[in-house]
Amino acid sequence: MKTRILKWLSVLALAMTLSVATMPEVQAQCPMCRMSAESNLKNGGTDGKGLNNGILYMLATPYMIIGVIGFIWWRNRRKEGEEELEMESN
């Protein structure tokens, strides 16, 4: 059971890594934000360059939170299972 979970987690981690590594540049802005960023860049500003990165960070945050909660849950469940095995052994 433990090896199946590790196998699926490693496949999932590999898939996520490949999807992030091969992701093309994304233009994920509303028209108003895009117009504002483009005019800022044309006028010599640098505010528009970080806009897409900010959007991607906001997109990744919920997934990171869920991942951390899932890892903590998995680790605690594993400890409970080990404690139950020790209790049964005695």
PDB file of N, CA, C and O in Angstrom:
ATOM      1  N   MET A   1       0.832  -1.192   0.000  1.00  0.00           N
ATOM      2  CA  MET A   1       0.000   0.000   0.000  1.00  0.00           C
ATOM      3  C   MET A   1       0.877   1.257   0.000  1.00  0.00           C
ATOM      4  O   MET A   1       0.632   2.212  -0.737  1.00  0.00           O
ATOM      5  N   LYS A   2       1.899   1.221   0.845  1.00  0.00           N
ATOM      6  CA  LYS A   2       2.778   2.372   0.965  1.00  0.00           C
ATOM      7  C   LYS A   2       3.525   2.635  -0.343  1.00  0.00           C
ATOM      8  O   LYS A   2       3.700   3.786  -0.744  1.00  0.00           O
ATOM      9  N   THR A   3       3.960   1.575  -0.997  1.00  0.00           N
ATOM     10  CA  THR A   3       4.691   1.749  -2.256  1.00  0.00           C
ATOM     11  C   THR A   3       3.771   2.241  -3.364  1.00  0.00           C
ATOM     12  O   THR A   3       4.214   2.976  -4.247  1.00  0.00           O
ATOM     13  N   ARG A   4       2.494   1.851  -3.336  1.00  0.00           N
ATOM     14  CA  ARG A   4       1.542   2.350  -4.339  1.00  0.00           C
ATOM     15  C   ARG A   4       1.346   3.847  -4.183  1.00  0.00           C
ATOM     16  O   ARG A   4       1.307   4.578  -5.173  1.00  0.00           O
ATOM     17  N   ILE A   5       1.222   4.304  -2.946  1.00  0.00           N
ATOM     18  CA  ILE A   5       1.029   5.737  -2.701  1.00  0.00           C
ATOM     19  C   ILE A   5       2.261   6.507  -3.151  1.00  0.00           C
ATOM     20  O   ILE A   5       2.144   7.543  -3.804  1.00  0.00           O
ATOM     21  N   LEU A   6       3.443   6.004  -2.804  1.00  0.00           N
ATOM     22  CA  LEU A   6       4.674   6.674  -3.212  1.00  0.00           C
ATOM     23  C   LEU A   6       4.815   6.690  -4.732  1.00  0.00           C
ATOM     24  O   LEU A   6       5.292   7.667  -5.309  1.00  0.00           O
ATOM     25  N   LYS A   7       4.397   5.600  -5.375  1.00  0.00           N
ATOM     26  CA  LYS A   7       4.457   5.530  -6.832  1.00  0.00           C
ATOM     27  C   LYS A   7       3.552   6.594  -7.455  1.00  0.00           C
ATOM     28  O   LYS A   7       3.970   7.310  -8.365  1.00  0.00           O
ATOM     29  N   TRP A   8       2.321   6.697  -6.968  1.00  0.00           N
ATOM     30  CA  TRP A   8       1.389   7.694  -7.509  1.00  0.00           C
ATOM     31  C   TRP A   8       1.846   9.117  -7.203  1.00  0.00           C
ATOM     32  O   TRP A   8       1.703  10.005  -8.043  1.00  0.00           O
ATOM     33  N   LEU A   9       2.384   9.340  -6.027  1.00  0.00           N
ATOM     34  CA  LEU A   9       2.882  10.671  -5.691  1.00  0.00           C
ATOM     35  C   LEU A   9       4.072  11.058  -6.561  1.00  0.00           C
ATOM     36  O   LEU A   9       4.190  12.212  -6.972  1.00  0.00           O
ATOM     37  N   SER A  10       4.948  10.108  -6.842  1.00  0.00           N
ATOM     38  CA  SER A  10       6.099  10.415  -7.693  1.00  0.00           C
ATOM     39  C   SER A  10       5.658  10.677  -9.130  1.00  0.00           C
ATOM     40  O   SER A  10       6.208  11.559  -9.790  1.00  0.00           O
ATOM     41  N   VAL A  11       4.680   9.928  -9.622  1.00  0.00           N
ATOM     42  CA  VAL A  11       4.158  10.177 -10.968  1.00  0.00           C
ATOM     43  C   VAL A  11       3.492  11.544 -11.023  1.00  0.00           C
ATOM     44  O   VAL A  11       3.675  12.287 -11.987  1.00  0.00           O
ATOM     45  N   LEU A  12       2.727  11.875 -10.003  1.00  0.00           N
ATOM     46  CA  LEU A  12       2.070  13.186  -9.945  1.00  0.00           C
ATOM     47  C   LEU A  12       3.094  14.311  -9.886  1.00  0.00           C
ATOM     48  O   LEU A  12       2.935  15.325 -10.566  1.00  0.00           O
ATOM     49  N   ALA A  13       4.134  14.148  -9.088  1.00  0.00           N
ATOM     50  CA  ALA A  13       5.179  15.162  -8.985  1.00  0.00           C
ATOM     51  C   ALA A  13       5.910  15.333 -10.310  1.00  0.00           C
ATOM     52  O   ALA A  13       6.226  16.455 -10.707  1.00  0.00           O
ATOM     53  N   LEU A  14       6.179  14.228 -10.993  1.00  0.00           N
ATOM     54  CA  LEU A  14       6.833  14.296 -12.298  1.00  0.00           C
ATOM     55  C   LEU A  14       5.945  15.011 -13.311  1.00  0.00           C
ATOM     56  O   LEU A  14       6.428  15.843 -14.079  1.00  0.00           O
ATOM     57  N   ALA A  15       4.660  14.694 -13.318  1.00  0.00           N
ATOM     58  CA  ALA A  15       3.731  15.341 -14.253  1.00  0.00           C
ATOM     59  C   ALA A  15       3.642  16.842 -13.983  1.00  0.00           C
ATOM     60  O   ALA A  15       3.633  17.640 -14.920  1.00  0.00           O
ATOM     61  N   MET A  16       3.578  17.227 -12.718  1.00  0.00           N
ATOM     62  CA  MET A  16       3.500  18.653 -12.391  1.00  0.00           C
ATOM     63  C   MET A  16       4.795  19.367 -12.779  1.00  0.00           C
ATOM     64  O   MET A  16       4.758  20.482 -13.300  1.00  0.00           O
ATOM     65  N   THR A  17       5.923  18.735 -12.530  1.00  0.00           N
ATOM     66  CA  THR A  17       7.208  19.338 -12.881  1.00  0.00           C
ATOM     67  C   THR A  17       7.325  19.531 -14.384  1.00  0.00           C
ATOM     68  O   THR A  17       7.759  20.587 -14.845  1.00  0.00           O
ATOM     69  N   LEU A  18       6.942  18.521 -15.146  1.00  0.00           N
ATOM     70  CA  LEU A  18       7.003  18.635 -16.595  1.00  0.00           C
ATOM     71  C   LEU A  18       6.038  19.688 -17.126  1.00  0.00           C
ATOM     72  O   LEU A  18       6.367  20.410 -18.067  1.00  0.00           O
ATOM     73  N   SER A  19       4.857  19.780 -16.538  1.00  0.00           N
ATOM     74  CA  SER A  19       3.901  20.777 -17.014  1.00  0.00           C
ATOM     75  C   SER A  19       4.372  22.193 -16.715  1.00  0.00           C
ATOM     76  O   SER A  19       4.137  23.102 -17.511  1.00  0.00           O
ATOM     77  N   VAL A  20       5.030  22.391 -15.586  1.00  0.00           N
ATOM     78  CA  VAL A  20       5.544  23.722 -15.258  1.00  0.00           C
ATOM     79  C   VAL A  20       6.777  24.046 -16.093  1.00  0.00           C
ATOM     80  O   VAL A  20       6.951  25.183 -16.532  1.00  0.00           O
ATOM     81  N   ALA A  21       7.631  23.052 -16.313  1.00  0.00           N
ATOM     82  CA  ALA A  21       8.877  23.280 -17.048  1.00  0.00           C
ATOM     83  C   ALA A  21       8.636  23.544 -18.530  1.00  0.00           C
ATOM     84  O   ALA A  21       9.405  24.270 -19.159  1.00  0.00           O
ATOM     85  N   THR A  22       7.590  22.972 -19.088  1.00  0.00           N
ATOM     86  CA  THR A  22       7.328  23.127 -20.519  1.00  0.00           C
ATOM     87  C   THR A  22       6.235  24.139 -20.818  1.00  0.00           C
ATOM     88  O   THR A  22       5.761  24.222 -21.951  1.00  0.00           O
ATOM     89  N   MET A  23       5.830  24.909 -19.815  1.00  0.00           N
ATOM     90  CA  MET A  23       4.746  25.865 -19.992  1.00  0.00           C
ATOM     91  C   MET A  23       5.223  27.064 -20.819  1.00  0.00           C
ATOM     92  O   MET A  23       6.250  27.665 -20.504  1.00  0.00           O
ATOM     93  N   PRO A  24       4.487  27.408 -21.865  1.00  0.00           N
ATOM     94  CA  PRO A  24       4.852  28.603 -22.632  1.00  0.00           C
ATOM     95  C   PRO A  24       4.493  29.859 -21.849  1.00  0.00           C
ATOM     96  O   PRO A  24       3.761  29.801 -20.861  1.00  0.00           O
ATOM     97  N   GLU A  25       5.006  30.972 -22.292  1.00  0.00           N
ATOM     98  CA  GLU A  25       4.688  32.227 -21.627  1.00  0.00           C
ATOM     99  C   GLU A  25       3.193  32.498 -21.752  1.00  0.00           C
ATOM    100  O   GLU A  25       2.619  32.376 -22.834  1.00  0.00           O
ATOM    101  N   VAL A  26       2.581  32.860 -20.655  1.00  0.00           N
ATOM    102  CA  VAL A  26       1.140  33.031 -20.616  1.00  0.00           C
ATOM    103  C   VAL A  26       0.820  34.521 -20.494  1.00  0.00           C
ATOM    104  O   VAL A  26       1.444  35.241 -19.715  1.00  0.00           O
ATOM    105  N   GLN A  27      -0.145  34.959 -21.263  1.00  0.00           N
ATOM    106  CA  GLN A  27      -0.639  36.326 -21.162  1.00  0.00           C
ATOM    107  C   GLN A  27      -2.020  36.258 -20.519  1.00  0.00           C
ATOM    108  O   GLN A  27      -3.033  36.178 -21.214  1.00  0.00           O
ATOM    109  N   ALA A  28      -2.054  36.292 -19.202  1.00  0.00           N
ATOM    110  CA  ALA A  28      -3.302  36.091 -18.465  1.00  0.00           C
ATOM    111  C   ALA A  28      -3.720  37.385 -17.778  1.00  0.00           C
ATOM    112  O   ALA A  28      -3.596  37.525 -16.561  1.00  0.00           O
ATOM    113  N   GLN A  29      -4.210  38.312 -18.562  1.00  0.00           N
ATOM    114  CA  GLN A  29      -4.601  39.594 -17.997  1.00  0.00           C
ATOM    115  C   GLN A  29      -5.942  40.019 -18.572  1.00  0.00           C
ATOM    116  O   GLN A  29      -6.293  39.668 -19.698  1.00  0.00           O
ATOM    117  N   CYS A  30      -6.676  40.774 -17.787  1.00  0.00           N
ATOM    118  CA  CYS A  30      -7.902  41.369 -18.310  1.00  0.00           C
ATOM    119  C   CYS A  30      -7.499  42.498 -19.264  1.00  0.00           C
ATOM    120  O   CYS A  30      -6.376  42.995 -19.180  1.00  0.00           O
ATOM    121  N   PRO A  31      -8.391  42.909 -20.165  1.00  0.00           N
ATOM    122  CA  PRO A  31      -8.028  43.947 -21.137  1.00  0.00           C
ATOM    123  C   PRO A  31      -7.565  45.263 -20.482  1.00  0.00           C
ATOM    124  O   PRO A  31      -6.651  45.916 -20.987  1.00  0.00           O
ATOM    125  N   MET A  32      -8.181  45.641 -19.386  1.00  0.00           N
ATOM    126  CA  MET A  32      -7.805  46.898 -18.735  1.00  0.00           C
ATOM    127  C   MET A  32      -6.401  46.802 -18.137  1.00  0.00           C
ATOM    128  O   MET A  32      -5.599  47.726 -18.268  1.00  0.00           O
ATOM    129  N   CYS A  33      -6.113  45.683 -17.483  1.00  0.00           N
ATOM    130  CA  CYS A  33      -4.778  45.492 -16.906  1.00  0.00           C
ATOM    131  C   CYS A  33      -3.729  45.412 -18.007  1.00  0.00           C
ATOM    132  O   CYS A  33      -2.634  45.958 -17.876  1.00  0.00           O
ATOM    133  N   ARG A  34      -4.075  44.725 -19.091  1.00  0.00           N
ATOM    134  CA  ARG A  34      -3.132  44.590 -20.193  1.00  0.00           C
ATOM    135  C   ARG A  34      -2.810  45.945 -20.813  1.00  0.00           C
ATOM    136  O   ARG A  34      -1.649  46.240 -21.099  1.00  0.00           O
ATOM    137  N   MET A  35      -3.832  46.767 -21.020  1.00  0.00           N
ATOM    138  CA  MET A  35      -3.620  48.094 -21.594  1.00  0.00           C
ATOM    139  C   MET A  35      -2.743  48.943 -20.671  1.00  0.00           C
ATOM    140  O   MET A  35      -1.849  49.656 -21.128  1.00  0.00           O
ATOM    141  N   SER A  36      -3.009  48.856 -19.385  1.00  0.00           N
ATOM    142  CA  SER A  36      -2.223  49.616 -18.417  1.00  0.00           C
ATOM    143  C   SER A  36      -0.763  49.147 -18.403  1.00  0.00           C
ATOM    144  O   SER A  36       0.156  49.966 -18.361  1.00  0.00           O
ATOM    145  N   ALA A  37      -0.557  47.831 -18.438  1.00  0.00           N
ATOM    146  CA  ALA A  37       0.805  47.286 -18.422  1.00  0.00           C
ATOM    147  C   ALA A  37       1.549  47.654 -19.700  1.00  0.00           C
ATOM    148  O   ALA A  37       2.726  48.012 -19.647  1.00  0.00           O
ATOM    149  N   GLU A  38       0.879  47.570 -20.848  1.00  0.00           N
ATOM    150  CA  GLU A  38       1.531  47.904 -22.120  1.00  0.00           C
ATOM    151  C   GLU A  38       1.909  49.379 -22.179  1.00  0.00           C
ATOM    152  O   GLU A  38       2.991  49.723 -22.654  1.00  0.00           O
ATOM    153  N   SER A  39       1.033  50.247 -21.704  1.00  0.00           N
ATOM    154  CA  SER A  39       1.358  51.679 -21.732  1.00  0.00           C
ATOM    155  C   SER A  39       2.508  51.982 -20.775  1.00  0.00           C
ATOM    156  O   SER A  39       3.341  52.844 -21.055  1.00  0.00           O
ATOM    157  N   ASN A  40       2.552  51.274 -19.648  1.00  0.00           N
ATOM    158  CA  ASN A  40       3.650  51.466 -18.698  1.00  0.00           C
ATOM    159  C   ASN A  40       4.972  51.038 -19.323  1.00  0.00           C
ATOM    160  O   ASN A  40       5.978  51.732 -19.175  1.00  0.00           O
ATOM    161  N   LEU A  41       4.982  49.891 -20.027  1.00  0.00           N
ATOM    162  CA  LEU A  41       6.211  49.421 -20.659  1.00  0.00           C
ATOM    163  C   LEU A  41       6.657  50.362 -21.781  1.00  0.00           C
ATOM    164  O   LEU A  41       7.853  50.603 -21.948  1.00  0.00           O
ATOM    165  N   LYS A  42       5.706  50.892 -22.546  1.00  0.00           N
ATOM    166  CA  LYS A  42       6.052  51.817 -23.636  1.00  0.00           C
ATOM    167  C   LYS A  42       6.668  53.104 -23.108  1.00  0.00           C
ATOM    168  O   LYS A  42       7.505  53.718 -23.769  1.00  0.00           O
ATOM    169  N   ASN A  43       6.250  53.505 -21.919  1.00  0.00           N
ATOM    170  CA  ASN A  43       6.771  54.731 -21.318  1.00  0.00           C
ATOM    171  C   ASN A  43       8.040  54.503 -20.513  1.00  0.00           C
ATOM    172  O   ASN A  43       8.513  55.413 -19.832  1.00  0.00           O
ATOM    173  N   GLY A  44       8.598  53.297 -20.584  1.00  0.00           N
ATOM    174  CA  GLY A  44       9.872  53.019 -19.914  1.00  0.00           C
ATOM    175  C   GLY A  44       9.741  52.435 -18.526  1.00  0.00           C
ATOM    176  O   GLY A  44      10.748  52.261 -17.840  1.00  0.00           O
ATOM    177  N   GLY A  45       8.538  52.128 -18.093  1.00  0.00           N
ATOM    178  CA  GLY A  45       8.343  51.554 -16.757  1.00  0.00           C
ATOM    179  C   GLY A  45       8.599  50.057 -16.765  1.00  0.00           C
ATOM    180  O   GLY A  45       8.722  49.441 -17.824  1.00  0.00           O
ATOM    181  N   THR A  46       8.678  49.484 -15.584  1.00  0.00           N
ATOM    182  CA  THR A  46       8.910  48.036 -15.468  1.00  0.00           C
ATOM    183  C   THR A  46       7.789  47.351 -14.701  1.00  0.00           C
ATOM    184  O   THR A  46       7.911  46.172 -14.368  1.00  0.00           O
ATOM    185  N   ASP A  47       6.710  48.050 -14.413  1.00  0.00           N
ATOM    186  CA  ASP A  47       5.622  47.457 -13.631  1.00  0.00           C
ATOM    187  C   ASP A  47       4.925  46.326 -14.368  1.00  0.00           C
ATOM    188  O   ASP A  47       4.481  45.367 -13.736  1.00  0.00           O
ATOM    189  N   GLY A  48       4.819  46.411 -15.672  1.00  0.00           N
ATOM    190  CA  GLY A  48       4.106  45.405 -16.445  1.00  0.00           C
ATOM    191  C   GLY A  48       4.801  44.061 -16.493  1.00  0.00           C
ATOM    192  O   GLY A  48       4.144  43.042 -16.705  1.00  0.00           O
ATOM    193  N   LYS A  49       6.108  44.029 -16.304  1.00  0.00           N
ATOM    194  CA  LYS A  49       6.854  42.764 -16.395  1.00  0.00           C
ATOM    195  C   LYS A  49       6.486  41.804 -15.265  1.00  0.00           C
ATOM    196  O   LYS A  49       6.460  40.591 -15.473  1.00  0.00           O
ATOM    197  N   GLY A  50       6.208  42.321 -14.099  1.00  0.00           N
ATOM    198  CA  GLY A  50       5.903  41.450 -12.965  1.00  0.00           C
ATOM    199  C   GLY A  50       4.443  41.079 -12.848  1.00  0.00           C
ATOM    200  O   GLY A  50       4.080  40.293 -11.973  1.00  0.00           O
ATOM    201  N   LEU A  51       3.596  41.619 -13.701  1.00  0.00           N
ATOM    202  CA  LEU A  51       2.165  41.364 -13.589  1.00  0.00           C
ATOM    203  C   LEU A  51       1.830  39.899 -13.841  1.00  0.00           C
ATOM    204  O   LEU A  51       1.071  39.307 -13.073  1.00  0.00           O
ATOM    205  N   ASN A  52       2.373  39.303 -14.890  1.00  0.00           N
ATOM    206  CA  ASN A  52       2.098  37.893 -15.167  1.00  0.00           C
ATOM    207  C   ASN A  52       2.647  37.000 -14.064  1.00  0.00           C
ATOM    208  O   ASN A  52       1.997  36.026 -13.684  1.00  0.00           O
ATOM    209  N   ASN A  53       3.820  37.307 -13.548  1.00  0.00           N
ATOM    210  CA  ASN A  53       4.376  36.506 -12.453  1.00  0.00           C
ATOM    211  C   ASN A  53       3.480  36.571 -11.225  1.00  0.00           C
ATOM    212  O   ASN A  53       3.270  35.563 -10.551  1.00  0.00           O
ATOM    213  N   GLY A  54       2.959  37.742 -10.938  1.00  0.00           N
ATOM    214  CA  GLY A  54       2.050  37.890  -9.798  1.00  0.00           C
ATOM    215  C   GLY A  54       0.797  37.059  -9.970  1.00  0.00           C
ATOM    216  O   GLY A  54       0.321  36.441  -9.018  1.00  0.00           O
ATOM    217  N   ILE A  55       0.258  37.039 -11.188  1.00  0.00           N
ATOM    218  CA  ILE A  55      -0.940  36.241 -11.457  1.00  0.00           C
ATOM    219  C   ILE A  55      -0.629  34.753 -11.280  1.00  0.00           C
ATOM    220  O   ILE A  55      -1.432  34.015 -10.709  1.00  0.00           O
ATOM    221  N   LEU A  56       0.521  34.317 -11.761  1.00  0.00           N
ATOM    222  CA  LEU A  56       0.885  32.902 -11.625  1.00  0.00           C
ATOM    223  C   LEU A  56       1.134  32.521 -10.165  1.00  0.00           C
ATOM    224  O   LEU A  56       0.803  31.406  -9.761  1.00  0.00           O
ATOM    225  N   TYR A  57       1.703  33.411  -9.375  1.00  0.00           N
ATOM    226  CA  TYR A  57       1.891  33.130  -7.949  1.00  0.00           C
ATOM    227  C   TYR A  57       0.535  32.998  -7.256  1.00  0.00           C
ATOM    228  O   TYR A  57       0.342  32.110  -6.426  1.00  0.00           O
ATOM    229  N   MET A  58      -0.402  33.883  -7.600  1.00  0.00           N
ATOM    230  CA  MET A  58      -1.733  33.790  -6.997  1.00  0.00           C
ATOM    231  C   MET A  58      -2.427  32.496  -7.418  1.00  0.00           C
ATOM    232  O   MET A  58      -3.192  31.925  -6.641  1.00  0.00           O
ATOM    233  N   LEU A  59      -2.171  32.037  -8.625  1.00  0.00           N
ATOM    234  CA  LEU A  59      -2.748  30.789  -9.098  1.00  0.00           C
ATOM    235  C   LEU A  59      -2.149  29.601  -8.358  1.00  0.00           C
ATOM    236  O   LEU A  59      -2.868  28.648  -8.056  1.00  0.00           O
ATOM    237  N   ALA A  60      -0.872  29.629  -8.062  1.00  0.00           N
ATOM    238  CA  ALA A  60      -0.190  28.494  -7.437  1.00  0.00           C
ATOM    239  C   ALA A  60      -0.439  28.403  -5.932  1.00  0.00           C
ATOM    240  O   ALA A  60      -0.315  27.321  -5.359  1.00  0.00           O
ATOM    241  N   THR A  61      -0.784  29.499  -5.290  1.00  0.00           N
ATOM    242  CA  THR A  61      -0.924  29.517  -3.838  1.00  0.00           C
ATOM    243  C   THR A  61      -1.938  28.503  -3.303  1.00  0.00           C
ATOM    244  O   THR A  61      -1.606  27.777  -2.366  1.00  0.00           O
ATOM    245  N   PRO A  62      -3.149  28.416  -3.845  1.00  0.00           N
ATOM    246  CA  PRO A  62      -4.087  27.411  -3.298  1.00  0.00           C
ATOM    247  C   PRO A  62      -3.579  25.979  -3.451  1.00  0.00           C
ATOM    248  O   PRO A  62      -3.795  25.144  -2.573  1.00  0.00           O
ATOM    249  N   TYR A  63      -2.908  25.697  -4.560  1.00  0.00           N
ATOM    250  CA  TYR A  63      -2.378  24.346  -4.753  1.00  0.00           C
ATOM    251  C   TYR A  63      -1.275  24.044  -3.743  1.00  0.00           C
ATOM    252  O   TYR A  63      -1.178  22.919  -3.252  1.00  0.00           O
ATOM    253  N   MET A  64      -0.462  25.015  -3.435  1.00  0.00           N
ATOM    254  CA  MET A  64       0.590  24.811  -2.440  1.00  0.00           C
ATOM    255  C   MET A  64      -0.017  24.579  -1.057  1.00  0.00           C
ATOM    256  O   MET A  64       0.449  23.717  -0.312  1.00  0.00           O
ATOM    257  N   ILE A  65      -1.038  25.333  -0.714  1.00  0.00           N
ATOM    258  CA  ILE A  65      -1.682  25.170   0.591  1.00  0.00           C
ATOM    259  C   ILE A  65      -2.297  23.784   0.708  1.00  0.00           C
ATOM    260  O   ILE A  65      -2.123  23.108   1.723  1.00  0.00           O
ATOM    261  N   ILE A  66      -3.018  23.356  -0.330  1.00  0.00           N
ATOM    262  CA  ILE A  66      -3.630  22.026  -0.323  1.00  0.00           C
ATOM    263  C   ILE A  66      -2.547  20.948  -0.247  1.00  0.00           C
ATOM    264  O   ILE A  66      -2.725  19.947   0.447  1.00  0.00           O
ATOM    265  N   GLY A  67      -1.439  21.137  -0.944  1.00  0.00           N
ATOM    266  CA  GLY A  67      -0.348  20.173  -0.906  1.00  0.00           C
ATOM    267  C   GLY A  67       0.261  20.041   0.477  1.00  0.00           C
ATOM    268  O   GLY A  67       0.537  18.931   0.931  1.00  0.00           O
ATOM    269  N   VAL A  68       0.473  21.162   1.149  1.00  0.00           N
ATOM    270  CA  VAL A  68       1.044  21.129   2.507  1.00  0.00           C
ATOM    271  C   VAL A  68       0.082  20.455   3.470  1.00  0.00           C
ATOM    272  O   VAL A  68       0.496  19.630   4.285  1.00  0.00           O
ATOM    273  N   ILE A  69      -1.204  20.798   3.385  1.00  0.00           N
ATOM    274  CA  ILE A  69      -2.195  20.170   4.259  1.00  0.00           C
ATOM    275  C   ILE A  69      -2.262  18.672   3.992  1.00  0.00           C
ATOM    276  O   ILE A  69      -2.343  17.881   4.931  1.00  0.00           O
ATOM    277  N   GLY A  70      -2.229  18.275   2.727  1.00  0.00           N
ATOM    278  CA  GLY A  70      -2.255  16.850   2.379  1.00  0.00           C
ATOM    279  C   GLY A  70      -1.034  16.119   2.897  1.00  0.00           C
ATOM    280  O   GLY A  70      -1.149  14.993   3.380  1.00  0.00           O
ATOM    281  N   PHE A  71       0.140  16.741   2.805  1.00  0.00           N
ATOM    282  CA  PHE A  71       1.356  16.107   3.300  1.00  0.00           C
ATOM    283  C   PHE A  71       1.304  15.921   4.809  1.00  0.00           C
ATOM    284  O   PHE A  71       1.674  14.863   5.318  1.00  0.00           O
ATOM    285  N   ILE A  72       0.846  16.943   5.527  1.00  0.00           N
ATOM    286  CA  ILE A  72       0.749  16.841   6.989  1.00  0.00           C
ATOM    287  C   ILE A  72      -0.242  15.746   7.371  1.00  0.00           C
ATOM    288  O   ILE A  72       0.015  14.957   8.281  1.00  0.00           O
ATOM    289  N   TRP A  73      -1.379  15.702   6.668  1.00  0.00           N
ATOM    290  CA  TRP A  73      -2.372  14.666   6.931  1.00  0.00           C
ATOM    291  C   TRP A  73      -1.782  13.285   6.686  1.00  0.00           C
ATOM    292  O   TRP A  73      -1.949  12.387   7.510  1.00  0.00           O
ATOM    293  N   TRP A  74      -1.098  13.106   5.568  1.00  0.00           N
ATOM    294  CA  TRP A  74      -0.499  11.816   5.216  1.00  0.00           C
ATOM    295  C   TRP A  74       0.529  11.396   6.261  1.00  0.00           C
ATOM    296  O   TRP A  74       0.560  10.239   6.680  1.00  0.00           O
ATOM    297  N   ARG A  75       1.370  12.340   6.679  1.00  0.00           N
ATOM    298  CA  ARG A  75       2.411  12.022   7.664  1.00  0.00           C
ATOM    299  C   ARG A  75       1.794  11.600   8.999  1.00  0.00           C
ATOM    300  O   ARG A  75       2.272  10.654   9.624  1.00  0.00           O
ATOM    301  N   ASN A  76       0.732  12.292   9.447  1.00  0.00           N
ATOM    302  CA  ASN A  76       0.083  11.943  10.706  1.00  0.00           C
ATOM    303  C   ASN A  76      -0.621  10.598  10.612  1.00  0.00           C
ATOM    304  O   ASN A  76      -0.607   9.824  11.569  1.00  0.00           O
ATOM    305  N   ARG A  77      -1.234  10.311   9.471  1.00  0.00           N
ATOM    306  CA  ARG A  77      -1.894   9.019   9.295  1.00  0.00           C
ATOM    307  C   ARG A  77      -0.860   7.892   9.313  1.00  0.00           C
ATOM    308  O   ARG A  77      -1.120   6.817   9.855  1.00  0.00           O
ATOM    309  N   ARG A  78       0.289   8.132   8.733  1.00  0.00           N
ATOM    310  CA  ARG A  78       1.352   7.125   8.720  1.00  0.00           C
ATOM    311  C   ARG A  78       1.823   6.852  10.143  1.00  0.00           C
ATOM    312  O   ARG A  78       2.039   5.698  10.515  1.00  0.00           O
ATOM    313  N   LYS A  79       1.986   7.916  10.950  1.00  0.00           N
ATOM    314  CA  LYS A  79       2.418   7.723  12.341  1.00  0.00           C
ATOM    315  C   LYS A  79       1.380   6.949  13.136  1.00  0.00           C
ATOM    316  O   LYS A  79       1.726   6.093  13.950  1.00  0.00           O
ATOM    317  N   GLU A  80       0.087   7.255  12.896  1.00  0.00           N
ATOM    318  CA  GLU A  80      -0.971   6.529  13.595  1.00  0.00           C
ATOM    319  C   GLU A  80      -0.941   5.050  13.232  1.00  0.00           C
ATOM    320  O   GLU A  80      -1.142   4.194  14.094  1.00  0.00           O
ATOM    321  N   GLY A  81      -0.691   4.747  11.968  1.00  0.00           N
ATOM    322  CA  GLY A  81      -0.612   3.349  11.536  1.00  0.00           C
ATOM    323  C   GLY A  81       0.545   2.621  12.188  1.00  0.00           C
ATOM    324  O   GLY A  81       0.408   1.464  12.584  1.00  0.00           O
ATOM    325  N   GLU A  82       1.691   3.290  12.303  1.00  0.00           N
ATOM    326  CA  GLU A  82       2.846   2.671  12.956  1.00  0.00           C
ATOM    327  C   GLU A  82       2.570   2.426  14.438  1.00  0.00           C
ATOM    328  O   GLU A  82       2.964   1.395  14.982  1.00  0.00           O
ATOM    329  N   GLU A  83       1.885   3.380  15.095  1.00  0.00           N
ATOM    330  CA  GLU A  83       1.556   3.208  16.505  1.00  0.00           C
ATOM    331  C   GLU A  83       0.585   2.047  16.704  1.00  0.00           C
ATOM    332  O   GLU A  83       0.708   1.294  17.670  1.00  0.00           O
ATOM    333  N   GLU A  84      -0.383   1.899  15.790  1.00  0.00           N
ATOM    334  CA  GLU A  84      -1.327   0.784  15.886  1.00  0.00           C
ATOM    335  C   GLU A  84      -0.609  -0.554  15.718  1.00  0.00           C
ATOM    336  O   GLU A  84      -0.934  -1.522  16.406  1.00  0.00           O
ATOM    337  N   LEU A  85       0.368  -0.613  14.804  1.00  0.00           N
ATOM    338  CA  LEU A  85       1.123  -1.850  14.617  1.00  0.00           C
ATOM    339  C   LEU A  85       1.922  -2.201  15.870  1.00  0.00           C
ATOM    340  O   LEU A  85       2.024  -3.372  16.237  1.00  0.00           O
ATOM    341  N   GLU A  86       2.489  -1.187  16.527  1.00  0.00           N
ATOM    342  CA  GLU A  86       3.242  -1.426  17.755  1.00  0.00           C
ATOM    343  C   GLU A  86       2.321  -1.941  18.856  1.00  0.00           C
ATOM    344  O   GLU A  86       2.692  -2.835  19.617  1.00  0.00           O
ATOM    345  N   MET A  87       1.113  -1.371  18.938  1.00  0.00           N
ATOM    346  CA  MET A  87       0.154  -1.796  19.959  1.00  0.00           C
ATOM    347  C   MET A  87      -0.289  -3.249  19.717  1.00  0.00           C
ATOM    348  O   MET A  87      -0.467  -4.011  20.667  1.00  0.00           O
ATOM    349  N   GLU A  88      -0.465  -3.624  18.456  1.00  0.00           N
ATOM    350  CA  GLU A  88      -0.867  -4.982  18.133  1.00  0.00           C
ATOM    351  C   GLU A  88       0.267  -5.978  18.397  1.00  0.00           C
ATOM    352  O   GLU A  88       0.023  -7.133  18.747  1.00  0.00           O
ATOM    353  N   SER A  89       1.499  -5.517  18.225  1.00  0.00           N
ATOM    354  CA  SER A  89       2.662  -6.389  18.439  1.00  0.00           C
ATOM    355  C   SER A  89       2.818  -6.754  19.914  1.00  0.00           C
ATOM    356  O   SER A  89       3.212  -7.870  20.252  1.00  0.00           O
ATOM    357  N   ASN A  90       2.505  -5.802  20.777  1.00  0.00           N
ATOM    358  CA  ASN A  90       2.691  -6.012  22.221  1.00  0.00           C
ATOM    359  C   ASN A  90       1.578  -6.834  22.733  1.00  0.00           C
ATOM    360  O   ASN A  90       1.531  -7.134  23.926  1.00  0.00           O
TER     361      ASN A  90
END
